[in-house]
Amino acid sequence: MTEDDPADLNALDAQLKAARERNPAPESRSGPAEDKSGMATGMRLSAELLAGVLLGLGIGWALDRWLGTAPWLLLVFLLLGTVAGILNVIRSGNKLDAK
């Protein structure tokens, strides 16, 4: 058997088609699409909030180390990052409500 033998590839293709007919793809067996989209939306919103907080922490920590003002800039940017994350979640939620 060689790698590029067309007969072997055709046989494999026929076996794959038969297996797909016997076992449909998981997407076609799943429940309503709303469940998936709700879970995806929740994960996206939580990721946006977490990203804002972590970015604020990172910027504040870096500035504190650079300027020697620990822990003040860390606290200020943590607060700003949290507020930015919450505002992003609110904006995204309002866009979803509009749809």
N, CA, C and O atoms as a MOPAC input file, in Angstrom:
PM7 MOZYME 1SCF
protein

 N      0.84900 1    -1.17300 1     0.00000 1
 C      0.00000 1     0.00000 1     0.00000 1
 C      0.89200 1     1.23200 1     0.00000 1
 O      1.77200 1     1.36900 1     0.85000 1
 N      0.66700 1     2.11600 1    -0.94300 1
 C      1.42000 1     3.36200 1    -1.00800 1
 C      0.57800 1     4.47700 1    -0.40000 1
 O     -0.62600 1     4.32300 1    -0.19800 1
 N      1.22700 1     5.59600 1    -0.11300 1
 C      0.53300 1     6.71100 1     0.52100 1
 C     -0.54200 1     7.31300 1    -0.37200 1
 O     -1.60300 1     7.69600 1     0.12100 1
 N     -0.30000 1     7.40400 1    -1.64300 1
 C     -1.20400 1     8.10300 1    -2.55100 1
 C     -2.01700 1     7.16200 1    -3.43100 1
 O     -2.41200 1     7.54100 1    -4.53300 1
 N     -2.26900 1     5.96500 1    -2.97300 1
 C     -3.03000 1     5.00200 1    -3.75300 1
 C     -4.49600 1     5.44200 1    -3.79000 1
 O     -5.14800 1     5.47700 1    -2.74700 1
 N     -5.03000 1     5.78000 1    -4.98100 1
 C     -6.40900 1     6.27400 1    -5.07900 1
 C     -7.44200 1     5.24900 1    -4.62200 1
 O     -8.48300 1     5.62800 1    -4.08700 1
 N     -7.17800 1     3.97000 1    -4.81900 1
 C     -8.14700 1     2.94900 1    -4.40800 1
 C     -8.29200 1     2.94600 1    -2.89300 1
 O     -9.40400 1     2.82200 1    -2.37800 1
 N     -7.18100 1     3.08300 1    -2.17400 1
 C     -7.23400 1     3.11000 1    -0.71700 1
 C     -7.94500 1     4.36800 1    -0.22500 1
 O     -8.71600 1     4.32000 1     0.73300 1
 N     -7.68000 1     5.48600 1    -0.88600 1
 C     -8.33600 1     6.72600 1    -0.49500 1
 C     -9.83200 1     6.67400 1    -0.76000 1
 O    -10.62100 1     7.17700 1     0.04000 1
 N    -10.22600 1     6.07300 1    -1.87100 1
 C    -11.66000 1     5.93500 1    -2.17300 1
 C    -12.33700 1     5.02100 1    -1.16300 1
 O    -13.46400 1     5.28800 1    -0.74500 1
 N    -11.66100 1     3.94000 1    -0.76400 1
 C    -12.22900 1     3.02800 1     0.22900 1
 C    -12.37300 1     3.73100 1     1.58000 1
 O    -13.38100 1     3.57500 1     2.26900 1
 N    -11.36700 1     4.49500 1     1.94100 1
 C    -11.43300 1     5.24000 1     3.19000 1
 C    -12.56400 1     6.26700 1     3.14500 1
 O    -13.28200 1     6.44000 1     4.13000 1
 N    -12.72500 1     6.94300 1     2.01900 1
 C    -13.80300 1     7.91000 1     1.86100 1
 C    -15.16500 1     7.24300 1     2.00600 1
 O    -16.06200 1     7.79700 1     2.64200 1
 N    -15.32200 1     6.08400 1     1.43300 1
 C    -16.59100 1     5.35100 1     1.54200 1
 C    -16.85700 1     4.94700 1     2.98600 1
 O    -17.99600 1     5.01300 1     3.44800 1
 N    -15.81600 1     4.52900 1     3.70200 1
 C    -15.98600 1     4.15000 1     5.10900 1
 C    -16.37300 1     5.36800 1     5.96000 1
 O    -17.22300 1     5.26800 1     6.84400 1
 N    -15.74800 1     6.49900 1     5.68900 1
 C    -16.08300 1     7.70800 1     6.43800 1
 C    -17.52200 1     8.14700 1     6.18600 1
 O    -18.22300 1     8.54400 1     7.11600 1
 N    -17.96100 1     8.07900 1     4.93600 1
 C    -19.34600 1     8.45300 1     4.61400 1
 C    -20.32800 1     7.52700 1     5.32200 1
 O    -21.34600 1     7.98600 1     5.84100 1
 N    -20.03600 1     6.23800 1     5.34700 1
 C    -20.91600 1     5.28400 1     6.02000 1
 C    -20.95800 1     5.54400 1     7.52000 1
 O    -22.02200 1     5.46100 1     8.13200 1
 N    -19.81700 1     5.85600 1     8.11500 1
 C    -19.77600 1     6.13900 1     9.54900 1
 C    -20.54400 1     7.41500 1     9.88100 1
 O    -21.22600 1     7.48300 1    10.90400 1
 N    -20.43500 1     8.42300 1     9.02200 1
 C    -21.17300 1     9.66800 1     9.26000 1
 C    -22.67100 1     9.46300 1     9.15100 1
 O    -23.43300 1    10.11100 1     9.86800 1
 N    -23.10900 1     8.57900 1     8.27200 1
 C    -24.54000 1     8.30500 1     8.14800 1
 C    -25.05800 1     7.57700 1     9.37600 1
 O    -26.17400 1     7.83300 1     9.82800 1
 N    -24.24500 1     6.66200 1     9.92300 1
 C    -24.65700 1     5.92400 1    11.11800 1
 C    -24.65500 1     6.81400 1    12.35600 1
 O    -25.54200 1     6.69800 1    13.20100 1
 N    -23.67200 1     7.69700 1    12.47200 1
 C    -23.51900 1     8.56700 1    13.64100 1
 C    -23.46900 1    10.02000 1    13.19300 1
 O    -22.41800 1    10.49300 1    12.75800 1
 N    -24.59100 1    10.74200 1    13.29100 1
 C    -24.59200 1    12.13800 1    12.85400 1
 C    -23.66500 1    12.97900 1    13.72800 1
 O    -23.29300 1    12.58600 1    14.83400 1
 N    -23.30700 1    14.13500 1    13.20300 1
 C    -22.40900 1    15.05200 1    13.91800 1
 C    -23.05300 1    15.51400 1    15.21800 1
 O    -24.27800 1    15.61400 1    15.28700 1
 N    -22.26100 1    15.80100 1    16.25400 1
 C    -22.82500 1    16.22000 1    17.54300 1
 C    -23.69100 1    17.46700 1    17.45100 1
 O    -24.62400 1    17.60800 1    18.24100 1
 N    -23.42300 1    18.37600 1    16.52200 1
 C    -24.21900 1    19.59400 1    16.40900 1
 C    -25.67700 1    19.27800 1    16.07900 1
 O    -26.58300 1    19.96700 1    16.54800 1
 N    -25.90100 1    18.25300 1    15.28500 1
 C    -27.27000 1    17.94000 1    14.89400 1
 C    -28.01200 1    17.18600 1    15.98600 1
 O    -29.23900 1    17.10300 1    15.94600 1
 N    -27.28900 1    16.62900 1    16.97300 1
 C    -27.93600 1    15.90600 1    18.06400 1
 C    -28.18700 1    16.79000 1    19.27600 1
 O    -28.91000 1    16.38200 1    20.18500 1
 N    -27.62600 1    17.96400 1    19.31400 1
 C    -27.71400 1    18.79700 1    20.50800 1
 C    -29.08200 1    19.45100 1    20.61900 1
 O    -29.90800 1    19.37700 1    19.70800 1
 N    -29.30100 1    20.10000 1    21.77800 1
 C    -30.55500 1    20.77000 1    22.05600 1
 C    -30.65800 1    22.08300 1    21.31200 1
 O    -29.98500 1    22.29800 1    20.30500 1
 N    -31.51400 1    22.96200 1    21.82300 1
 C    -31.71300 1    24.24300 1    21.14300 1
 C    -30.45500 1    25.09700 1    21.14100 1
 O    -29.62000 1    25.01100 1    22.04200 1
 N    -30.34100 1    25.91900 1    20.11200 1
 C    -29.15300 1    26.75600 1    19.95100 1
 C    -29.07900 1    27.84300 1    21.01800 1
 O    -27.99600 1    28.36300 1    21.28700 1
 N    -30.21200 1    28.19800 1    21.63200 1
 C    -30.21200 1    29.25300 1    22.63900 1
 C    -29.36700 1    28.87400 1    23.84000 1
 O    -28.73100 1    29.74200 1    24.43900 1
 N    -29.34300 1    27.59100 1    24.20900 1
 C    -28.54100 1    27.16300 1    25.34700 1
 C    -27.06800 1    27.43600 1    25.09400 1
 O    -26.36000 1    27.93300 1    25.96900 1
 N    -26.61200 1    27.10900 1    23.89700 1
 C    -25.20700 1    27.33500 1    23.55900 1
 C    -24.90000 1    28.82200 1    23.52600 1
 O    -23.86500 1    29.25000 1    24.03700 1
 N    -25.77400 1    29.60700 1    22.93700 1
 C    -25.47900 1    31.01700 1    22.80500 1
 C    -25.53400 1    31.70700 1    24.16300 1
 O    -24.77700 1    32.64900 1    24.39800 1
 N    -26.39500 1    31.26900 1    25.04800 1
 C    -26.44100 1    31.83500 1    26.39000 1
 C    -25.17100 1    31.53800 1    27.16200 1
 O    -24.64200 1    32.40200 1    27.86100 1
 N    -24.68900 1    30.32700 1    27.03400 1
 C    -23.44100 1    29.95500 1    27.70700 1
 C    -22.27400 1    30.73700 1    27.11700 1
 O    -21.41000 1    31.21100 1    27.85400 1
 N    -22.24200 1    30.87500 1    25.81000 1
 C    -21.16700 1    31.62600 1    25.16000 1
 C    -21.21700 1    33.09600 1    25.55600 1
 O    -20.17600 1    33.71800 1    25.77000 1
 N    -22.40800 1    33.64700 1    25.65400 1
 C    -22.55200 1    35.04300 1    26.05400 1
 C    -22.07400 1    35.25000 1    27.48100 1
 O    -21.37300 1    36.22000 1    27.77100 1
 N    -22.44600 1    34.35300 1    28.36100 1
 C    -22.00700 1    34.45300 1    29.74900 1
 C    -20.49700 1    34.36000 1    29.87600 1
 O    -19.88500 1    35.10400 1    30.64200 1
 N    -19.90500 1    33.45500 1    29.13000 1
 C    -18.44400 1    33.31300 1    29.17100 1
 C    -17.77100 1    34.56300 1    28.61000 1
 O    -16.76100 1    35.02000 1    29.14600 1
 N    -18.32300 1    35.11000 1    27.54000 1
 C    -17.73300 1    36.31300 1    26.94700 1
 C    -17.81900 1    37.49900 1    27.90100 1
 O    -16.85700 1    38.25100 1    28.05000 1
 N    -18.97000 1    37.66400 1    28.54400 1
 C    -19.13500 1    38.77600 1    29.47000 1
 C    -18.21800 1    38.63100 1    30.68100 1
 O    -17.63600 1    39.61500 1    31.13800 1
 N    -18.08600 1    37.42600 1    31.19600 1
 C    -17.18700 1    37.23700 1    32.33600 1
 C    -15.73300 1    37.43600 1    31.91500 1
 O    -14.92900 1    37.93600 1    32.70100 1
 N    -15.39000 1    37.05700 1    30.70200 1
 C    -14.02100 1    37.27300 1    30.21800 1
 C    -13.73300 1    38.76300 1    30.05700 1
 O    -12.61800 1    39.20800 1    30.33000 1
 N    -14.72600 1    39.54000 1    29.61400 1
 C    -14.53400 1    40.97600 1    29.48600 1
 C    -14.31000 1    41.62800 1    30.84400 1
 O    -13.45800 1    42.50500 1    30.98300 1
 N    -15.06600 1    41.20300 1    31.83700 1
 C    -14.89800 1    41.74400 1    33.17900 1
 C    -13.52700 1    41.37300 1    33.74300 1
 O    -12.82400 1    42.21900 1    34.29500 1
 N    -13.16000 1    40.11900 1    33.60000 1
 C    -11.86800 1    39.65700 1    34.10300 1
 C    -10.70800 1    40.34300 1    33.38900 1
 O     -9.69700 1    40.66900 1    34.01100 1
 N    -10.85300 1    40.56100 1    32.08800 1
 C     -9.79300 1    41.22900 1    31.33200 1
 C     -9.58800 1    42.65900 1    31.82100 1
 O     -8.44900 1    43.11100 1    31.94000 1
 N    -10.66000 1    43.36700 1    32.10100 1
 C    -10.53300 1    44.72900 1    32.61200 1
 C     -9.81500 1    44.77100 1    33.95000 1
 O     -8.94100 1    45.61000 1    34.16800 1
 N    -10.18700 1    43.86200 1    34.84500 1
 C     -9.56100 1    43.81700 1    36.16400 1
 C     -8.07800 1    43.44900 1    36.04800 1
 O     -7.22600 1    44.09100 1    36.66100 1
 N     -7.77600 1    42.42000 1    35.26400 1
 C     -6.38200 1    41.98700 1    35.13200 1
 C     -5.51700 1    43.03300 1    34.43200 1
 O     -4.35400 1    43.21900 1    34.79200 1
 N     -6.06700 1    43.70100 1    33.45500 1
 C     -5.31200 1    44.74800 1    32.77200 1
 C     -5.02200 1    45.91100 1    33.71900 1
 O     -3.91500 1    46.45000 1    33.72600 1
 N     -6.01300 1    46.29300 1    34.51000 1
 C     -5.79600 1    47.34100 1    35.49900 1
 C     -4.73700 1    46.93500 1    36.52000 1
 O     -3.87600 1    47.73900 1    36.87800 1
 N     -4.80000 1    45.68700 1    36.98600 1
 C     -3.78800 1    45.19400 1    37.91900 1
 C     -2.39900 1    45.23200 1    37.29900 1
 O     -1.44200 1    45.67300 1    37.93600 1
 N     -2.29000 1    44.77500 1    36.07100 1
 C     -0.99000 1    44.72500 1    35.40100 1
 C     -0.39000 1    46.10600 1    35.20000 1
 O      0.79700 1    46.31200 1    35.45400 1
 N     -1.20200 1    47.05000 1    34.74500 1
 C     -0.70200 1    48.40400 1    34.51500 1
 C     -0.30700 1    49.05000 1    35.84000 1
 O      0.74900 1    49.67600 1    35.93600 1
 N     -1.15200 1    48.90000 1    36.86500 1
 C     -0.84200 1    49.48400 1    38.16400 1
 C      0.41200 1    48.89500 1    38.77600 1
 O      1.23900 1    49.62000 1    39.32900 1
 N      0.55600 1    47.59600 1    38.68100 1
 C      1.75100 1    46.92800 1    39.22800 1
 C      3.01000 1    47.41200 1    38.51100 1
 O      4.01500 1    47.72500 1    39.14900 1
 N      2.94700 1    47.47200 1    37.17300 1
 C      4.11200 1    47.89400 1    36.40000 1
 C      4.49300 1    49.34400 1    36.71600 1
 O      5.67200 1    49.65600 1    36.87900 1
 N      3.50000 1    50.22000 1    36.80100 1
 C      3.79400 1    51.61600 1    37.11300 1
 C      4.34300 1    51.76700 1    38.54200 1
 O      5.24700 1    52.56800 1    38.77600 1
 N      3.80400 1    51.00800 1    39.47900 1
 C      4.32100 1    51.04800 1    40.84800 1
 C      5.77600 1    50.60600 1    40.90900 1
 O      6.58000 1    51.21400 1    41.61400 1
 N      6.11400 1    49.56900 1    40.18700 1
 C      7.50700 1    49.09800 1    40.18800 1
 C      8.41800 1    50.12300 1    39.52000 1
 O      9.54600 1    50.34300 1    39.96200 1
 N      7.93100 1    50.73900 1    38.46600 1
 C      8.75000 1    51.69400 1    37.71800 1
 C      8.93700 1    52.99700 1    38.50400 1
 O     10.03800 1    53.54300 1    38.56400 1
 N      7.84400 1    53.48700 1    39.10500 1
 C      7.89000 1    54.77700 1    39.79400 1
 C      8.14000 1    54.66500 1    41.29800 1
 O      8.40200 1    55.67300 1    41.95400 1
 N      8.06300 1    53.45600 1    41.85100 1
 C      8.28000 1    53.25800 1    43.28300 1
 C      7.18200 1    53.83600 1    44.15300 1
 O      7.45900 1    54.35200 1    45.23600 1
 N      5.94900 1    53.76000 1    43.70100 1
 C      4.82400 1    54.33800 1    44.44000 1
 C      3.91900 1    53.27400 1    45.04200 1
 O      2.75600 1    53.55200 1    45.33700 1
 N      4.42800 1    52.06500 1    45.22900 1
 C      3.60000 1    50.94700 1    45.69600 1
 C      2.87000 1    51.29800 1    46.97300 1
 O      3.43600 1    51.98800 1    47.82200 1
 N      1.68400 1    50.87000 1    47.13800 1
 C      0.72300 1    50.17700 1    46.29500 1
 C     -0.31300 1    51.09800 1    45.67400 1
 O     -1.35500 1    50.62600 1    45.22000 1
 N     -0.05700 1    52.38900 1    45.64100 1
 C     -1.09500 1    53.34400 1    45.28000 1
 C     -1.55200 1    53.24400 1    43.83100 1
 O     -2.75500 1    53.22200 1    43.57000 1
 N     -0.64000 1    53.18300 1    42.90500 1
 C     -1.06300 1    53.09200 1    41.50300 1
 C     -1.72700 1    51.74900 1    41.21400 1
 O     -2.63200 1    51.66500 1    40.38400 1
 N     -1.28000 1    50.70700 1    41.89600 1
 C     -1.92600 1    49.39800 1    41.75000 1
 C     -3.39100 1    49.49800 1    42.15300 1
 O     -4.26800 1    49.00100 1    41.44600 1
 N     -3.65400 1    50.13100 1    43.27300 1
 C     -5.03900 1    50.27200 1    43.73600 1
 C     -5.87000 1    51.14700 1    42.80400 1
 O     -7.02400 1    50.83300 1    42.51000 1
 N     -5.28100 1    52.24200 1    42.34400 1
 C     -6.00400 1    53.14700 1    41.44100 1
 C     -6.35400 1    52.43300 1    40.13600 1
 O     -7.49100 1    52.51200 1    39.67000 1
 N     -5.37500 1    51.73200 1    39.54400 1
 C     -5.64000 1    51.06900 1    38.26800 1
 C     -6.50500 1    49.82400 1    38.43400 1
 O     -7.20900 1    49.43300 1    37.50300 1
 N     -6.46000 1    49.20100 1    39.60600 1
 C     -7.38700 1    48.09800 1    39.88000 1
 C     -8.81500 1    48.62100 1    39.86700 1
 O     -9.70700 1    48.00400 1    39.28500 1
 N     -9.02400 1    49.74800 1    40.50400 1
 C    -10.35700 1    50.35500 1    40.50600 1
 C    -10.78400 1    50.75700 1    39.09700 1
 O    -11.91500 1    50.49800 1    38.68500 1
 N     -9.87600 1    51.39000 1    38.36400 1
 C    -10.20700 1    51.79000 1    36.98400 1
 C    -10.49000 1    50.57300 1    36.09200 1
 O    -11.41800 1    50.59500 1    35.28300 1
 N     -9.70000 1    49.53000 1    36.24100 1
 C     -9.92100 1    48.31600 1    35.45100 1
 C    -11.24400 1    47.65800 1    35.76900 1
 O    -11.93300 1    47.16400 1    34.87700 1
 N    -11.60100 1    47.65300 1    37.05600 1
 C    -12.88500 1    47.07900 1    37.45300 1
 C    -14.04000 1    47.88100 1    36.86800 1
 O    -14.99600 1    47.30800 1    36.34600 1
 N    -13.95500 1    49.19200 1    36.95400 1
 C    -15.00900 1    50.04800 1    36.39200 1
 C    -15.10100 1    49.85500 1    34.88000 1
 O    -16.19800 1    49.76500 1    34.32900 1
 N    -13.95000 1    49.79100 1    34.21000 1
 C    -13.95800 1    49.58500 1    32.75500 1
 C    -14.56500 1    48.23000 1    32.39800 1
 O    -15.32700 1    48.12500 1    31.43700 1
 N    -14.23200 1    47.20000 1    33.16300 1
 C    -14.79400 1    45.87400 1    32.90700 1
 C    -16.30400 1    45.86000 1    33.09200 1
 O    -17.02700 1    45.27100 1    32.28900 1
 N    -16.77900 1    46.50700 1    34.14900 1
 C    -18.22500 1    46.56300 1    34.39800 1
 C    -18.92800 1    47.33900 1    33.28800 1
 O    -19.99600 1    46.93500 1    32.82700 1
 N    -18.33800 1    48.44600 1    32.86200 1
 C    -18.94800 1    49.21100 1    31.76500 1
 C    -18.99100 1    48.40600 1    30.47300 1
 O    -19.96600 1    48.49500 1    29.72600 1
 N    -17.94700 1    47.61800 1    30.19500 1
 C    -17.96000 1    46.75900 1    29.00200 1
 C    -19.06500 1    45.72000 1    29.08800 1
 O    -19.73600 1    45.44100 1    28.09400 1
 N    -19.25700 1    45.14700 1    30.26400 1
 C    -20.32000 1    44.15200 1    30.43700 1
 C    -21.68500 1    44.80500 1    30.24600 1
 O    -22.56200 1    44.22800 1    29.60200 1
 N    -21.86900 1    45.99000 1    30.79300 1
 C    -23.15400 1    46.68800 1    30.63700 1
 C    -23.41800 1    47.01700 1    29.16900 1
 O    -24.53000 1    46.82300 1    28.67600 1
 N    -22.39000 1    47.51900 1    28.46700 1
 C    -22.55800 1    47.83200 1    27.03900 1
 C    -22.90400 1    46.58500 1    26.23300 1
 O    -23.80000 1    46.61600 1    25.38900 1
 N    -22.20100 1    45.49800 1    26.49100 1
 C    -22.47200 1    44.25600 1    25.75500 1
 C    -23.86100 1    43.73200 1    26.07500 1
 O    -24.56200 1    43.24200 1    25.19000 1
 N    -24.26100 1    43.83300 1    27.33000 1
 C    -25.60000 1    43.39700 1    27.71100 1
 C    -26.67700 1    44.22000 1    27.04300 1
 O    -27.70800 1    43.68900 1    26.63000 1
 N    -26.44400 1    45.51100 1    26.93800 1
 C    -27.43100 1    46.37300 1    26.26200 1
 C    -27.52400 1    46.03900 1    24.77500 1
 O    -28.61100 1    46.09300 1    24.19900 1
 N    -26.40300 1    45.69600 1    24.14700 1
 C    -26.44100 1    45.29300 1    22.73700 1
 C    -27.24200 1    44.01100 1    22.56500 1
 O    -27.98400 1    43.86200 1    21.59500 1
 N    -27.09000 1    43.07800 1    23.51600 1
 C    -27.83600 1    41.82300 1    23.42800 1
 C    -29.32800 1    42.05400 1    23.62500 1
 O    -30.15500 1    41.41900 1    22.97100 1
 N    -29.67000 1    42.98000 1    24.54100 1
 C    -31.08200 1    43.28700 1    24.75500 1
 C    -31.71000 1    43.92600 1    23.52500 1
 O    -32.88600 1    43.71100 1    23.23600 1
 N    -30.91700 1    44.71500 1    22.80300 1
 C    -31.43200 1    45.36400 1    21.60300 1
 C    -31.76800 1    44.34300 1    20.51600 1
 O    -32.68300 1    44.54800 1    19.71800 1
 N    -31.01600 1    43.24400 1    20.49500 1
 C    -31.27000 1    42.20000 1    19.49000 1
 C    -32.50800 1    41.44700 1    19.88100 1
 O    -32.91400 1    40.52000 1    19.18000 1

